Amino acid sequence: MNSRKLAGLFFKTLMIGGVAGLITSFFVKPAPYANNLNPFDFFELIGLVFFFLGLGFVFSVISQTGFFAYLFINQFGLSLFRTFWPTIQVLLIAFVLFDLVYFPYSSTDGDISVLWFILMAAAILAYGWVVSTIKARATNRRAFIPALFFMVVMTSVEWVPGLNANGTVYAWLMIIPLLVCNTYQLLVLHKLTGTGDSTTGTKQKSGEAASKNVKHNVKPQS
């Protein structure tokens, strides 16, 4: 990946995070928009838009920091644990999912049902599973576990400030841009680095070689 592609990835992810944060604010913070629409206050409304857009930019930068940290962690894990690295990633995924349920529920002193935290962890796992399946189909089957590790573990680590905030508004404002940015970076990485599905390339080369052999062996009829 050259510097031009790296810069393009940064700015595209930045804009995606900003737009995702802005759209999320329409649903989780509708009251400030409604107050400035009736009566209509143009400058206050523009200020709100820029505020939530900038907040999305911040979450996008957090996502990109986590993404490059994941690339380093994945390479370090492969060199250190070798064939055991996929198993360790699965164990870490299970550990993080447990933490997503246990620690937030403990901090509420039982005021919120544990079922909500189980559903939250299950939703992140289900979304990560879908994205990882798409990634594996676009590249190869071995990419599934690292992709799931990134979507579950790294997203959860990036989401810690939102989970520690009072109330659920900030948590929603943060998790949606994080998921969107992480999904985009994960699915576009192999296109930028040129590491596509090796099995597909092998099949294409085999098909080309076979067609050449057929053309070579067929003799023109007199």
The 8 nearest C-alpha neighbors of each residue, nearest first, counted from 0:
[[1, 192, 4, 191, 5, 2, 3, 193],
 [2, 0, 3, 4, 5, 6, 192, 191],
 [1, 3, 5, 4, 6, 0, 7, 8],
 [4, 2, 6, 5, 1, 7, 0, 8],
 [5, 3, 7, 6, 2, 1, 8, 0],
 [4, 6, 2, 8, 7, 3, 9, 1],
 [5, 7, 9, 3, 8, 4, 2, 10],
 [8, 6, 4, 10, 5, 9, 11, 3],
 [7, 9, 5, 11, 6, 10, 12, 4],
 [10, 8, 6, 12, 7, 11, 13, 5],
 [9, 11, 13, 7, 12, 8, 14, 6],
 [12, 10, 14, 8, 13, 9, 7, 15],
 [11, 13, 15, 9, 10, 14, 180, 8],
 [14, 12, 10, 16, 11, 59, 15, 56],
 [13, 15, 17, 11, 16, 12, 18, 10],
 [16, 14, 12, 18, 17, 13, 19, 11],
 [17, 15, 59, 176, 55, 19, 13, 14],
 [16, 18, 55, 52, 56, 14, 20, 19],
 [17, 19, 21, 15, 20, 16, 22, 14],
 [20, 18, 16, 176, 22, 21, 17, 15],
 [21, 19, 55, 23, 17, 18, 176, 22],
 [20, 22, 18, 52, 51, 24, 23, 19],
 [21, 23, 19, 25, 24, 20, 18, 26],
 [24, 22, 20, 25, 21, 26, 19, 172],
 [23, 25, 28, 27, 21, 26, 22, 20],
 [26, 24, 29, 22, 23, 28, 27, 21],
 [27, 25, 24, 23, 29, 28, 22, 30],
 [26, 28, 24, 25, 29, 168, 23, 171],
 [29, 27, 24, 30, 25, 26, 31, 168],
 [28, 30, 25, 32, 31, 26, 27, 33],
 [29, 31, 33, 32, 28, 34, 35, 27],
 [32, 30, 34, 33, 29, 35, 28, 47],
 [33, 31, 35, 29, 30, 34, 36, 44],
 [32, 34, 30, 36, 35, 31, 29, 37],
 [35, 33, 31, 32, 36, 37, 30, 38],
 [36, 34, 40, 39, 32, 33, 37, 44],
 [35, 37, 39, 33, 38, 34, 32, 40],
 [38, 36, 39, 35, 34, 33, 40, 32],
 [37, 39, 36, 35, 40, 34, 33, 41],
 [38, 40, 36, 37, 35, 41, 34, 44],
 [41, 39, 35, 43, 42, 44, 36, 38],
 [40, 42, 44, 43, 45, 39, 35, 36],
 [41, 43, 45, 44, 40, 46, 47, 35],
 [44, 42, 46, 45, 40, 41, 47, 35],
 [43, 45, 47, 41, 46, 42, 35, 40],
 [46, 44, 48, 42, 47, 43, 41, 49],
 [45, 47, 43, 49, 44, 48, 50, 42],
 [48, 46, 50, 44, 45, 49, 51, 43],
 [47, 49, 45, 46, 50, 51, 52, 44],
 [48, 50, 52, 46, 47, 51, 53, 45],
 [49, 51, 47, 53, 52, 48, 46, 54],
 [52, 50, 54, 21, 53, 48, 49, 20],
 [51, 53, 17, 49, 55, 21, 54, 50],
 [54, 52, 56, 50, 55, 51, 49, 17],
 [53, 55, 51, 57, 56, 52, 50, 58],
 [54, 56, 17, 20, 16, 58, 52, 53],
 [57, 55, 17, 53, 59, 54, 58, 13],
 [58, 56, 54, 60, 59, 55, 53, 61],
 [59, 57, 61, 55, 60, 56, 62, 177],
 [58, 60, 16, 62, 56, 57, 61, 13],
 [59, 61, 63, 57, 62, 58, 64, 56],
 [62, 60, 58, 64, 59, 63, 65, 57],
 [63, 61, 59, 65, 60, 64, 177, 66],
 [62, 64, 66, 60, 65, 61, 59, 67],
 [65, 63, 61, 66, 62, 67, 60, 68],
 [64, 66, 68, 62, 63, 67, 69, 61],
 [67, 65, 63, 69, 68, 64, 62, 70],
 [66, 68, 70, 69, 64, 65, 63, 71],
 [67, 69, 65, 71, 66, 70, 72, 64],
 [68, 70, 72, 66, 67, 71, 73, 65],
 [71, 69, 67, 73, 68, 72, 74, 66],
 [70, 72, 68, 74, 69, 73, 75, 67],
 [73, 71, 69, 75, 74, 70, 76, 68],
 [72, 74, 76, 70, 75, 71, 69, 77],
 [73, 75, 77, 71, 76, 72, 78, 70],
 [76, 74, 72, 78, 73, 77, 79, 71],
 [77, 75, 73, 79, 74, 78, 80, 72],
 [78, 76, 81, 74, 75, 79, 80, 84],
 [77, 79, 75, 76, 81, 80, 74, 73],
 [78, 80, 76, 77, 81, 75, 84, 74],
 [79, 81, 84, 83, 76, 77, 78, 82],
 [82, 80, 77, 83, 78, 84, 79, 76],
 [81, 83, 84, 80, 85, 77, 86, 78],
 [84, 82, 80, 86, 81, 85, 87, 77],
 [83, 85, 87, 80, 86, 82, 81, 76],
 [86, 84, 88, 87, 83, 89, 144, 82],
 [87, 85, 89, 88, 83, 84, 90, 82],
 [88, 86, 84, 90, 89, 85, 91, 83],
 [87, 89, 91, 85, 86, 90, 92, 84],
 [90, 88, 92, 86, 87, 91, 93, 85],
 [91, 89, 87, 93, 92, 88, 94, 86],
 [92, 90, 94, 88, 93, 89, 95, 87],
 [91, 93, 89, 95, 90, 94, 152, 148],
 [92, 94, 90, 96, 91, 95, 97, 89],
 [93, 95, 91, 97, 92, 96, 90, 98],
 [96, 94, 98, 92, 97, 93, 91, 99],
 [97, 95, 99, 93, 98, 94, 120, 92],
 [96, 98, 94, 95, 100, 99, 101, 93],
 [97, 99, 95, 101, 100, 96, 102, 94],
 [100, 98, 96, 97, 101, 120, 95, 102],
 [99, 101, 116, 98, 97, 117, 102, 103],
 [102, 100, 98, 104, 103, 99, 105, 97],
 [101, 103, 105, 104, 98, 100, 106, 99],
 [104, 102, 106, 105, 101, 100, 99, 107],
 [103, 105, 101, 107, 102, 106, 113, 100],
 [106, 104, 102, 103, 107, 108, 101, 109],
 [105, 107, 103, 104, 108, 102, 109, 101],
 [106, 108, 109, 104, 110, 105, 111, 103],
 [109, 107, 105, 106, 110, 104, 111, 103],
 [108, 110, 107, 111, 112, 104, 105, 113],
 [111, 109, 107, 108, 112, 104, 113, 106],
 [112, 110, 109, 107, 113, 104, 115, 108],
 [111, 113, 114, 115, 109, 110, 116, 104],
 [112, 114, 116, 115, 104, 117, 111, 100],
 [113, 115, 117, 112, 116, 118, 111, 119],
 [116, 114, 118, 113, 117, 112, 119, 111],
 [115, 117, 119, 100, 113, 118, 114, 120],
 [118, 116, 114, 120, 119, 115, 100, 121],
 [117, 119, 121, 115, 116, 120, 122, 114],
 [120, 118, 116, 122, 117, 121, 115, 123],
 [119, 121, 117, 123, 122, 118, 96, 99],
 [120, 122, 118, 124, 119, 123, 125, 117],
 [123, 121, 125, 119, 124, 120, 118, 126],
 [124, 122, 126, 120, 121, 125, 127, 119],
 [123, 125, 121, 127, 122, 126, 128, 120],
 [126, 124, 128, 122, 127, 123, 121, 129],
 [127, 125, 123, 129, 128, 124, 122, 130],
 [126, 128, 124, 150, 130, 125, 129, 147],
 [127, 129, 125, 131, 126, 130, 124, 132],
 [130, 128, 132, 126, 131, 127, 125, 133],
 [131, 129, 127, 133, 132, 128, 134, 126],
 [132, 130, 134, 128, 146, 143, 133, 147],
 [133, 131, 135, 129, 134, 130, 128, 136],
 [132, 134, 130, 136, 131, 135, 137, 129],
 [133, 135, 131, 137, 132, 136, 186, 138],
 [136, 134, 139, 140, 132, 143, 138, 142],
 [137, 135, 133, 134, 138, 139, 132, 140],
 [136, 138, 134, 135, 133, 196, 139, 195],
 [139, 137, 196, 195, 135, 136, 134, 142],
 [140, 138, 135, 196, 141, 142, 136, 137],
 [139, 141, 135, 142, 143, 136, 138, 132],
 [140, 142, 143, 139, 144, 135, 145, 138],
 [141, 143, 135, 140, 145, 139, 144, 146],
 [144, 142, 135, 131, 146, 141, 145, 140],
 [143, 145, 147, 146, 142, 148, 85, 141],
 [146, 144, 148, 147, 142, 143, 149, 88],
 [145, 147, 131, 149, 143, 148, 144, 142],
 [148, 146, 144, 150, 149, 131, 145, 127],
 [149, 147, 145, 146, 152, 151, 150, 144],
 [148, 150, 153, 146, 147, 152, 151, 145],
 [149, 151, 147, 127, 154, 148, 153, 152],
 [152, 150, 148, 154, 149, 153, 147, 155],
 [153, 151, 155, 148, 154, 149, 92, 150],
 [152, 154, 149, 156, 155, 151, 157, 150],
 [153, 155, 157, 156, 151, 152, 150, 158],
 [156, 154, 158, 152, 153, 157, 151, 159],
 [155, 157, 153, 158, 154, 159, 152, 65],
 [156, 158, 154, 155, 159, 153, 61, 65],
 [157, 159, 155, 156, 161, 160, 154, 174],
 [158, 160, 162, 161, 156, 157, 163, 155],
 [161, 159, 163, 162, 158, 164, 157, 170],
 [162, 160, 170, 164, 158, 159, 163, 169],
 [161, 163, 159, 160, 164, 170, 158, 103],
 [162, 164, 160, 161, 159, 165, 170, 103],
 [165, 163, 161, 162, 166, 160, 169, 170],
 [166, 164, 163, 167, 169, 162, 168, 161],
 [167, 165, 168, 164, 169, 170, 162, 163],
 [166, 168, 170, 169, 171, 165, 164, 162],
 [169, 167, 171, 170, 166, 27, 172, 28],
 [168, 170, 172, 171, 167, 161, 173, 164],
 [169, 171, 161, 167, 173, 168, 172, 162],
 [172, 170, 168, 173, 174, 169, 167, 175],
 [173, 171, 169, 170, 174, 23, 168, 20],
 [172, 174, 170, 171, 175, 176, 169, 161],
 [173, 175, 177, 171, 176, 172, 170, 178],
 [174, 176, 178, 177, 173, 179, 172, 171],
 [177, 175, 16, 179, 19, 178, 20, 174],
 [178, 176, 174, 180, 175, 179, 62, 181],
 [179, 177, 181, 175, 176, 180, 182, 174],
 [178, 180, 176, 182, 177, 181, 175, 183],
 [181, 179, 183, 177, 182, 178, 16, 176],
 [182, 180, 178, 184, 183, 179, 177, 185],
 [181, 183, 179, 185, 180, 184, 178, 186],
 [182, 184, 180, 186, 181, 185, 187, 179],
 [185, 183, 181, 187, 182, 186, 188, 180],
 [186, 184, 182, 183, 188, 187, 181, 146],
 [185, 187, 183, 184, 188, 134, 182, 189],
 [186, 188, 190, 184, 185, 189, 183, 191],
 [187, 189, 191, 190, 185, 186, 184, 192],
 [190, 188, 194, 192, 191, 193, 187, 195],
 [191, 189, 193, 187, 188, 192, 194, 195],
 [192, 190, 188, 189, 193, 0, 187, 4],
 [191, 193, 189, 0, 194, 190, 188, 195],
 [194, 192, 190, 189, 191, 195, 188, 0],
 [195, 193, 189, 192, 190, 196, 138, 197],
 [196, 194, 138, 189, 193, 197, 137, 190],
 [195, 197, 138, 199, 198, 139, 137, 200],
 [196, 198, 200, 199, 195, 201, 139, 138],
 [199, 197, 201, 200, 196, 202, 139, 203],
 [198, 200, 202, 196, 201, 197, 203, 195],
 [199, 201, 203, 197, 198, 202, 204, 196],
 [202, 200, 198, 204, 199, 203, 205, 197],
 [201, 203, 205, 199, 200, 204, 206, 198],
 [202, 204, 206, 200, 205, 201, 207, 199],
 [205, 203, 207, 201, 206, 202, 208, 200],
 [204, 206, 202, 208, 203, 207, 201, 209],
 [205, 207, 203, 209, 204, 208, 202, 210],
 [206, 208, 204, 210, 209, 205, 203, 211],
 [207, 209, 205, 211, 206, 210, 204, 212],
 [210, 208, 212, 206, 211, 207, 205, 213],
 [209, 211, 213, 207, 212, 208, 206, 214],
 [210, 212, 208, 214, 209, 213, 215, 207],
 [213, 211, 215, 209, 210, 214, 216, 208],
 [212, 214, 210, 216, 215, 211, 217, 209],
 [215, 213, 211, 217, 212, 216, 210, 218],
 [214, 216, 212, 213, 217, 211, 218, 210],
 [217, 215, 213, 214, 212, 218, 211, 219],
 [218, 216, 214, 215, 213, 219, 212, 220],
 [217, 219, 216, 220, 215, 214, 221, 213],
 [220, 218, 221, 217, 216, 214, 215, 213],
 [219, 221, 218, 217, 216, 214, 215, 213],
 [220, 219, 218, 217, 216, 214, 215, 213]]
